[in-house]
Amino acid sequence: MTRRTERLDSELRKEISAILAGPLKKKEPMLEGIISVTEADVSPDLKTAKVYISVYSGSPEKSKETFSVICANAGFVRRELARVMRLRTVPELVFLTDESFEYGSHMDEIFSKLHKDEE
């Protein structure tokens, strides 16, 4: 990965987080829970970007609903990015769920059960 794409990944993650918390939240009041942009991965040709998002909500249904609203508004987020970033072309955004936190908490549960069994 080149230094330029690393900087672009970081900047995209920061700006998308701000857009989701600000303009998109105003536009779509259905967004609920804590929305976190965990990673942005821009392709080498800068045409597309995979954006990994995790949503913490009261229920899995609400999380899925919030994620689908974000996916449906990918064009809106891209237009907002075009306003704030100095790029010739803003990459097309592909939103993906990041389940690493859920996986990590599941592994923590398993380890704590193993530790209790040893005692």
C-alpha positions in Angstrom: 0.0 0.0 0.0 1.4 3.4 -0.9 1.7 6.3 1.4 -0.9 8.2 -0.6 -3.6 5.5 -0.4 -2.9 5.1 3.4 -3.5 8.9 3.8 -6.6 8.7 1.6 -8.0 5.7 3.6 -7.5 7.6 6.8 -9.1 10.8 5.5 -12.0 9.0 4.0 -12.7 7.2 7.3 -12.7 10.5 9.2 -14.9 12.4 6.7 -17.4 9.6 6.3 -17.7 9.4 10.1 -18.4 13.1 10.2 -21.0 12.8 7.4 -22.8 9.9 9.0 -23.0 11.7 12.3 -24.0 15.1 10.8 -25.8 15.6 7.5 -27.0 12.0 7.1 -28.3 11.8 10.6 -30.3 15.0 9.9 -31.6 13.6 6.5 -32.4 10.1 7.9 -33.8 10.2 11.4 -34.1 6.4 11.3 -30.4 6.1 12.0 -30.1 4.7 15.5 -27.3 3.5 17.6 -23.6 4.1 17.6 -22.2 4.1 14.0 -18.5 3.6 13.7 -16.4 3.6 10.5 -13.8 1.1 11.3 -11.9 1.0 8.0 -11.8 2.4 4.6 -9.9 0.6 1.8 -9.5 2.6 -1.4 -8.6 0.6 -4.6 -5.2 1.3 -6.2 -7.0 3.0 -9.2 -9.0 5.2 -6.7 -12.3 4.2 -8.4 -13.9 2.4 -5.5 -13.6 2.3 -1.8 -14.7 -0.4 0.6 -16.0 1.2 3.8 -16.4 -1.1 6.8 -19.0 0.0 9.3 -20.1 -1.3 12.7 -23.4 -0.4 14.2 -24.1 -0.8 17.9 -27.8 -0.7 18.6 -30.3 -2.2 21.1 -31.2 -5.1 18.8 -29.7 -6.8 15.7 -32.8 -5.8 13.7 -32.2 -2.1 14.4 -28.5 -2.5 13.5 -29.4 -4.1 10.2 -32.0 -1.4 9.5 -29.5 1.3 10.2 -26.9 -0.3 8.0 -29.4 -0.7 5.1 -30.3 3.1 5.4 -26.5 3.9 5.2 -26.2 1.6 2.1 -29.2 3.2 0.5 -27.6 6.7 1.0 -24.2 5.8 -0.5 -24.7 8.4 -3.3 -25.6 11.1 -0.7 -22.4 10.3 1.3 -20.4 10.4 -1.9 -21.7 13.8 -2.9 -21.0 15.1 0.6 -17.5 13.8 0.3 -17.0 15.6 -3.0 -17.8 18.8 -1.2 -15.2 18.4 1.5 -12.4 16.5 -0.1 -10.1 17.8 -2.8 -10.2 14.9 -5.3 -10.6 14.8 -9.0 -13.1 12.0 -8.6 -14.5 10.7 -5.4 -14.4 6.9 -5.3 -17.6 4.9 -5.5 -18.5 3.7 -1.9 -19.2 0.1 -1.1 -20.4 -0.3 2.5 -19.7 -3.5 4.3 -20.5 -4.6 7.9 -17.5 -5.0 10.2 -18.2 -7.8 12.6 -14.8 -7.9 14.2 -16.0 -6.4 17.5 -18.8 -9.0 17.8 -16.3 -11.7 17.0 -13.9 -10.3 19.6 -16.5 -10.2 22.3 -17.6 -13.8 21.4 -13.9 -14.9 21.8 -13.7 -13.0 25.2 -16.7 -15.0 26.4 -15.2 -18.3 25.4 -11.9 -17.4 27.1 -13.6 -16.3 30.3 -15.6 -19.6 30.4 -12.4 -21.5 29.9 -10.8 -19.5 32.7 -13.7 -20.2 35.1 -13.6 -23.9 34.3 -9.9 -24.0 35.3 -10.7 -22.5 38.7 
